[in-house]
Every structure is written in C-alpha cells, then in structure tokens.
C-alpha cells in the first residue's frame, strides 16, 4: 500500500448517477464466516469468540468453548436461512462476503447462493487475520479462497474483503487474480474510488451489526435507528451528489430472532424508496468503473 490519502474527492465529487437515475446505492453485505473461524478441532490454539454472545474468559484459554462453537453453528444452520428468506421476500440482492471453508462446510447454503446468483466477495479461505501472515502464507490463503469459493458456487468471487484489515501486501496479491477486480479493504469514503490503479468499494465498520455483538449499541432497535439516521443523511445528500451506503450483517448476529425483526423492518421501510438502487457490490463496482474510469497514471 502507498501513502495515505486524507483528501479524497474533497469538494470535487464525481458527477454521475447510479442506474435508473438513482442517487444512492445500497449494498447489503452478508458475512458468511461460520465454519471457517479458528477452532481447536481445526488445529488452532483457541476457540474463536468474535461477534458471538459467548462470555469471554469463562472457558480457560486452550480449552474448547462449546458455547462459542455452537453460536457459530447457529449462524450457519439457522441465521443464514432466516436472512436468506428476508432477501427473497424483499427481492433484495445481497453480496455474500464468504470464507471458502464456510461454504465448503454448508453445501446447501452454497447451493442457494449459486442458484440465486448472489454476488460473492472473497472473505478469505478461513476467517483469519491476513495482517499476521507472511508473504507466502497470504498468497496461498488468497489463492485457496478463490479456488475454494469457485468450487463451492461454480463461479469465482468478484472482489476481496479481509478480516478486519488487510496487510500492506494484500492489494498487490489480490491483483494476481483477474476475477478480483475490486477490494473492500477501506472505510475511507462514501463512494468507490481508485487507489494506485485498483478499484476500492469501501466497506462499513459503522453500519455494521458488529455494533450489537460488541455491545456498542445495546439493542436491535438502536441499530435500526442508527441505520435509519445514516439512510436519511445519505439520501438527502445523494440528491445533489451520488452516495454509497453499505450495511454489513453476520449470520450469527442479525440472524438471531431478537435482532432480526428490527433489521427486517428497516429494510422493508426503505426498499421502495425513490432514488435508491439496491445492488450487489460487484454491480456497484462495474457501474462506477464505467462512469468514473481510473485516472491517468502520474
């Protein structure tokens, strides 16, 4: 990665519309990580607890936390299907940010994703932190993610999103795979942008149900209000300048019944809003690249 950019578009935002004349594009990302997370049965030193309702510290380090394991299993066994039914009900195309091993362990879910034609973004081979890998490990993990997802759904992923953050090498390594024509390893803007010749479609760590799992927001209704506030702001701004809103969900978080209905209500409320385009992230990337091609090399 090159030097940091604190300027971005500034006062000179790109002048274009999304398909159908929409000003606001909305991408709903469903993170499918369950089955790919670190676990002692898979040879890892500890059970993964991230974004679960497990009690941290209850089980000694190095001992299997069967509560946390079963919460991950819930996301794959039940949460995914609840959310999939919602997307079908609202005719809303999500982007599935999937770990290859998670899809391999749930062929029914992989089959539905393939049949529905949902956009799939590579989220790793396993749910691992790439910034802790060396060059050879990361190159192999990216290659395994691409090949594993391709086997699972019959087509390659379209983009890349790291767990939490990339390494300084990630962007160059994913460029070795032609199918990965964008990455979502930035949180720096409300629009896609070009960086060193690579297309970046920003993800969201704010409009993300991790706010619930980490108790930064106490209830699902708080999350609904949070999303609604962002939607109101971005829709208003999009009337004069285009905007992108990304909503990030997890099977084991928003797929829980106590959190689901608030999400369902928010999405149902905004689904038919004039001036809004719901799309997979790959479609957003393709449209943006068509109307805002990369700037000439310096």
FENPEWO-V991347 format. One record per backbone hydrogen bond with DSSP energy under -0.5 kcal/mol. NH is the residue of the N-H (numbers start at 1). CO is the residue of the C=O. Records with the same first field share a line. If there is no record, write none. Layout:
# FENPEWO-V991347
NH = CO / CO
This chain:
# FENPEWO-V991347
6 = 4
10 = 7
12 = 9
13 = 11
16 = 14
18 = 22
21 = 18
22 = 18 / 19
23 = 275
24 = 275
25 = 23 / 243
26 = 277
27 = 245
28 = 26
29 = 27 / 247
30 = 28 / 95
31 = 29 / 249
32 = 30 / 97
33 = 31
36 = 33
38 = 127
42 = 39
43 = 40
44 = 39
48 = 38
52 = 49
56 = 54
58 = 55
63 = 60
66 = 64
69 = 65
70 = 66
71 = 67
72 = 68
73 = 69
74 = 70
75 = 71
76 = 72
77 = 73
78 = 74
79 = 74
80 = 75
82 = 78
83 = 79
84 = 80
85 = 81
86 = 82
87 = 83
88 = 84
89 = 85
90 = 86
91 = 87 / 88
92 = 87
93 = 91
94 = 92
95 = 28
96 = 94 / 119
97 = 30 / 95
98 = 96 / 121
99 = 32
100 = 124
101 = 125
103 = 99
104 = 100
105 = 101
106 = 103
110 = 106
111 = 107
112 = 108
113 = 109
114 = 110
115 = 111
116 = 112
117 = 113 / 114
118 = 113
119 = 94
121 = 96
122 = 159
123 = 98 / 124
127 = 36
128 = 126
130 = 128
131 = 165
132 = 129
133 = 130
138 = 134
139 = 135
140 = 136
141 = 137
142 = 138
143 = 139
144 = 140
145 = 141
146 = 142
147 = 143
148 = 144
149 = 145
150 = 146
151 = 147
152 = 148
153 = 149
154 = 150
158 = 120
159 = 120
160 = 182
161 = 122
163 = 128
164 = 162
165 = 163
170 = 167
172 = 169
173 = 169
174 = 170
175 = 171
176 = 173
177 = 174
178 = 176
180 = 177
181 = 158 / 179
182 = 158
183 = 199
184 = 160
186 = 184
193 = 200
195 = 198
198 = 195
200 = 193
201 = 183
202 = 200
203 = 186
208 = 206
209 = 248
211 = 208
212 = 209
213 = 209
214 = 210
215 = 212
216 = 211
217 = 211
223 = 219
224 = 220
225 = 221
226 = 222
227 = 223
228 = 224
229 = 225
230 = 226
231 = 227
232 = 228
233 = 229
234 = 230
235 = 231
236 = 232
237 = 233
238 = 234
239 = 235 / 236
240 = 237
241 = 237
243 = 23
244 = 190
245 = 25
247 = 27
248 = 207 / 246
249 = 29 / 247
251 = 31
253 = 250
254 = 250
255 = 250 / 251
256 = 253
259 = 256
260 = 256
261 = 257
263 = 259
264 = 260
265 = 261
266 = 262
267 = 263
268 = 264
269 = 265
270 = 266
271 = 267
273 = 270
276 = 273
277 = 24
278 = 276
279 = 26 / 277
284 = 280
285 = 281
286 = 282
287 = 283
288 = 284
289 = 285
290 = 286
291 = 287
292 = 288
